[in-house]
């Protein structure tokens, strides 16, 4: 049971790390803003908050 909880914690950290890396990749990619928003909202634990438009 302890091994299961250790694996779950390790996978949680790994998922958070991959999510952060993917977030950085998509923020720097030359994609339209709407596409970036759609992708980033679907990432687990994404910390993406769209900035209010000044238009």
DRENLUM-304419 format. One record per residue: residue in one letter; x, y negated, z of N, C-alpha, C, O, CB in turn; residue number from 1. Coordinates in steps of 0.001 Angstrom, whole numbers, plus 500000, padded with zeros to 6 digits. Glycine has a CB too. Layout:
+------+--------+--------+--------+--------+--------+--------+--------+--------+--------+--------+--------+--------+--------+--------+--------+------+
| resn |    n.u |    n.v |    n.w |   ca.u |   ca.v |   ca.w |    c.u |    c.v |    c.w |    o.u |    o.v |    o.w |   cb.u |   cb.v |   cb.w | resi |
+------+--------+--------+--------+--------+--------+--------+--------+--------+--------+--------+--------+--------+--------+--------+--------+------+
|    A |      X |      Y |      Z |      X |      Y |      Z |      X |      Y |      Z |      X |      Y |      Z |      X |      Y |      Z |  NUM |
...
+------+--------+--------+--------+--------+--------+--------+--------+--------+--------+--------+--------+--------+--------+--------+--------+------+
//
This chain:
+------+--------+--------+--------+--------+--------+--------+--------+--------+--------+--------+--------+--------+--------+--------+--------+------+
| resn |    n.u |    n.v |    n.w |   ca.u |   ca.v |   ca.w |    c.u |    c.v |    c.w |    o.u |    o.v |    o.w |   cb.u |   cb.v |   cb.w | resi |
+------+--------+--------+--------+--------+--------+--------+--------+--------+--------+--------+--------+--------+--------+--------+--------+------+
|    X | 500823 | 501188 | 500000 | 500000 | 500000 | 500000 | 500875 | 498737 | 500000 | 500544 | 497738 | 499361 | 499059 | 500008 | 501212 |    1 |
|    X | 501975 | 498801 | 500715 | 502891 | 497661 | 500751 | 503499 | 497442 | 499373 | 503672 | 496302 | 498941 | 504002 | 497880 | 501805 |    2 |
|    X | 503821 | 498523 | 498689 | 504384 | 498421 | 497348 | 503399 | 497743 | 496391 | 503799 | 496940 | 495548 | 504763 | 499813 | 496822 |    3 |
|    X | 502126 | 498068 | 496525 | 501103 | 497462 | 495676 | 501035 | 495959 | 495925 | 500945 | 495178 | 494977 | 499728 | 498111 | 495931 |    4 |
|    X | 501077 | 495553 | 497176 | 501013 | 494127 | 497485 | 502274 | 493400 | 497011 | 502200 | 492246 | 496587 | 500819 | 493920 | 498992 |    5 |
|    X | 503416 | 494058 | 497079 | 504652 | 493455 | 496573 | 504598 | 493288 | 495058 | 505025 | 492261 | 494529 | 505867 | 494310 | 496966 |    6 |
|    X | 504080 | 494284 | 494367 | 503947 | 494202 | 492912 | 502959 | 493104 | 492523 | 503188 | 492372 | 491560 | 503492 | 495557 | 492333 |    7 |
|    X | 501872 | 492990 | 493263 | 500878 | 491951 | 492977 | 501488 | 490560 | 493156 | 501251 | 489666 | 492344 | 499643 | 492116 | 493891 |    8 |
|    X | 502260 | 490383 | 494203 | 502908 | 489095 | 494442 | 503929 | 488789 | 493345 | 504024 | 487654 | 492877 | 503590 | 489085 | 495822 |    9 |
|    X | 504685 | 489799 | 492942 | 505678 | 489599 | 491882 | 504992 | 489258 | 490561 | 505457 | 488377 | 489837 | 506554 | 490859 | 491717 |   10 |
|    X | 503900 | 489939 | 490238 | 503180 | 489646 | 489003 | 502535 | 488265 | 489040 | 502442 | 487588 | 488016 | 502120 | 490705 | 488749 |   11 |
|    X | 502098 | 487860 | 490204 | 501524 | 486520 | 490343 | 502583 | 485448 | 490066 | 502311 | 484473 | 489365 | 500930 | 486332 | 491756 |   12 |
|    X | 503770 | 485626 | 490608 | 504864 | 484683 | 490359 | 505265 | 484693 | 488888 | 505519 | 483641 | 488302 | 506079 | 485020 | 491239 |   13 |
|    X | 505321 | 485874 | 488299 | 505697 | 486012 | 486897 | 504670 | 485309 | 486004 | 505042 | 484609 | 485062 | 505820 | 487505 | 486513 |   14 |
|    X | 503388 | 485494 | 486296 | 502332 | 484852 | 485526 | 502415 | 483336 | 485644 | 502246 | 482627 | 484652 | 500963 | 485342 | 485988 |   15 |
|    X | 502669 | 482840 | 486834 | 502798 | 481397 | 487039 | 503993 | 480855 | 486254 | 503905 | 479781 | 485659 | 502951 | 481072 | 488545 |   16 |
|    X | 505099 | 481583 | 486248 | 506286 | 481164 | 485504 | 506022 | 481141 | 483999 | 506397 | 480189 | 483314 | 507460 | 482094 | 485815 |   17 |
|    X | 505378 | 482187 | 483488 | 505056 | 482231 | 482061 | 504070 | 481132 | 481679 | 504180 | 480538 | 480607 | 504482 | 483598 | 481688 |   18 |
|    X | 503121 | 480869 | 482547 | 502150 | 479818 | 482289 | 502834 | 478455 | 482205 | 502519 | 477650 | 481329 | 501075 | 479808 | 483377 |   19 |
|    X | 503762 | 478201 | 483112 | 504496 | 476939 | 483099 | 505341 | 476814 | 481830 | 505402 | 475743 | 481225 | 505387 | 476826 | 484347 |   20 |
|    X | 505988 | 477898 | 481433 | 506807 | 477873 | 480217 | 505936 | 477643 | 478978 | 506298 | 476862 | 478098 | 507599 | 479190 | 480074 |   21 |
|    X | 504801 | 478318 | 478914 | 503900 | 478139 | 477774 | 503342 | 476726 | 477747 | 503188 | 476133 | 476679 | 502755 | 479157 | 477825 |   22 |
|    X | 503038 | 476188 | 478923 | 502535 | 474814 | 479013 | 503554 | 473830 | 478448 | 503196 | 472945 | 477670 | 502202 | 474454 | 480474 |   23 |
|    X | 504806 | 473975 | 478828 | 505855 | 473094 | 478323 | 506019 | 473249 | 476813 | 506220 | 472264 | 476103 | 507183 | 473384 | 479031 |   24 |
|    X | 505935 | 474471 | 476327 | 506068 | 474736 | 474899 | 504955 | 474057 | 474111 | 505216 | 473404 | 473101 | 506060 | 476242 | 474633 |   25 |
|    X | 503719 | 474209 | 474568 | 502597 | 473639 | 473836 | 502520 | 472123 | 473966 | 502019 | 471456 | 473061 | 501312 | 474253 | 474316 |   26 |
|    X | 503005 | 471568 | 475071 | 503017 | 470112 | 475201 | 504033 | 469473 | 474267 | 503839 | 468345 | 473815 | 503316 | 469714 | 476637 |   27 |
|    X | 505117 | 470188 | 473976 | 506143 | 469630 | 473098 | 505939 | 470012 | 471632 | 506640 | 469498 | 470760 | 507509 | 470086 | 473553 |   28 |
|    X | 504995 | 470901 | 471351 | 504754 | 471339 | 469970 | 504002 | 470258 | 469203 | 503168 | 469550 | 469767 | 503959 | 472669 | 469945 |   29 |
|    X | 504303 | 470138 | 467909 | 503616 | 469124 | 467094 | 502222 | 469599 | 466670 | 501966 | 469843 | 465491 | 504454 | 468784 | 465847 |   30 |
|    X | 501339 | 469722 | 467645 | 499968 | 470152 | 467392 | 499021 | 468987 | 467644 | 499335 | 468091 | 468427 | 499593 | 471368 | 468280 |   31 |
|    X | 497867 | 468993 | 466988 | 496879 | 467967 | 467300 | 496475 | 468038 | 468774 | 496473 | 469111 | 469379 | 495642 | 468123 | 466398 |   32 |
|    X | 496142 | 466907 | 469328 | 495815 | 466818 | 470762 | 494690 | 467768 | 471156 | 494753 | 468399 | 472211 | 495425 | 465388 | 471125 |   33 |
|    X | 493669 | 467874 | 470325 | 492538 | 468766 | 470654 | 492970 | 470222 | 470723 | 492503 | 470973 | 471579 | 491419 | 468613 | 469619 |   34 |
|    X | 493854 | 470617 | 469831 | 494350 | 471994 | 469842 | 495168 | 472235 | 471112 | 495036 | 473282 | 471746 | 495207 | 472284 | 468575 |   35 |
|    X | 496015 | 471266 | 471485 | 496784 | 471395 | 472728 | 495861 | 471562 | 473927 | 496089 | 472419 | 474781 | 497690 | 470171 | 472931 |   36 |
|    X | 494828 | 470746 | 473986 | 493895 | 470809 | 475108 | 493216 | 472170 | 475161 | 493103 | 472764 | 476233 | 492843 | 469692 | 475001 |   37 |
|    X | 492763 | 472670 | 474015 | 492093 | 473976 | 473989 | 493026 | 475091 | 474452 | 492619 | 475963 | 475219 | 491578 | 474283 | 472580 |   38 |
|    X | 494252 | 475065 | 473997 | 495210 | 476095 | 474381 | 495547 | 475991 | 475865 | 495533 | 476991 | 476583 | 496487 | 475983 | 473537 |   39 |
|    X | 495847 | 474787 | 476315 | 496285 | 474608 | 477701 | 495181 | 474895 | 478705 | 495465 | 475346 | 479815 | 496794 | 473202 | 477904 |   40 |
|    X | 493952 | 474651 | 478349 | 492847 | 474963 | 479268 | 492646 | 476452 | 479451 | 492080 | 476884 | 480455 | 491563 | 474347 | 478769 |   41 |
|    X | 493102 | 477237 | 478498 | 492921 | 478684 | 478579 | 494089 | 479400 | 479269 | 494027 | 480606 | 479508 | 492735 | 479245 | 477193 |   42 |
|    X | 495130 | 478670 | 479579 | 496255 | 479279 | 480288 | 495874 | 479518 | 481746 | 495191 | 478691 | 482352 | 497519 | 478381 | 480194 |   43 |
|    X | 496306 | 480637 | 482310 | 496030 | 480848 | 483735 | 496824 | 479855 | 484572 | 498008 | 479626 | 484322 | 496371 | 482298 | 484155 |   44 |
|    X | 496185 | 479284 | 485540 | 496812 | 478339 | 486455 | 497393 | 477122 | 485753 | 498357 | 476526 | 486234 | 497890 | 479026 | 487229 |   45 |
|    X | 496822 | 476758 | 484638 | 497319 | 475574 | 483929 | 497033 | 474342 | 484761 | 495942 | 474174 | 485306 | 496673 | 475445 | 482522 |   46 |
|    X | 498022 | 473497 | 484846 | 497883 | 472273 | 485629 | 497643 | 471092 | 484703 | 498020 | 469962 | 485011 | 499132 | 472031 | 486499 |   47 |
|    X | 497025 | 471357 | 483585 | 496844 | 470315 | 482585 | 495607 | 469496 | 482902 | 494505 | 470034 | 483005 | 496740 | 470920 | 481181 |   48 |
|    X | 495794 | 468202 | 483056 | 494693 | 467265 | 483249 | 494772 | 466241 | 482136 | 495717 | 465453 | 482088 | 494750 | 466581 | 484660 |   49 |
|    X | 493792 | 466235 | 481235 | 493848 | 465281 | 480135 | 493809 | 463846 | 480663 | 493048 | 463515 | 481572 | 492687 | 465522 | 479157 |   50 |
|    X | 494651 | 463012 | 480065 | 494693 | 461607 | 480484 | 493512 | 460880 | 479870 | 493138 | 461162 | 478732 | 496035 | 460930 | 480069 |   51 |
|    X | 492920 | 459950 | 480600 | 491811 | 459185 | 480019 | 492309 | 458360 | 478840 | 493389 | 457771 | 478882 | 491158 | 458266 | 481082 |   52 |
|    X | 491510 | 458333 | 477807 | 491870 | 457601 | 476607 | 491712 | 456110 | 476832 | 490779 | 455665 | 477501 | 491020 | 458055 | 475423 |   53 |
|    X | 492628 | 455345 | 476272 | 492571 | 453892 | 476438 | 491790 | 453230 | 475309 | 491795 | 452004 | 475198 | 493980 | 453312 | 476504 |   54 |
|    X | 491118 | 454018 | 474466 | 490373 | 453491 | 473316 | 489074 | 452896 | 473770 | 488303 | 452398 | 472950 | 490112 | 454581 | 472277 |   55 |
+------+--------+--------+--------+--------+--------+--------+--------+--------+--------+--------+--------+--------+--------+--------+--------+------+
//
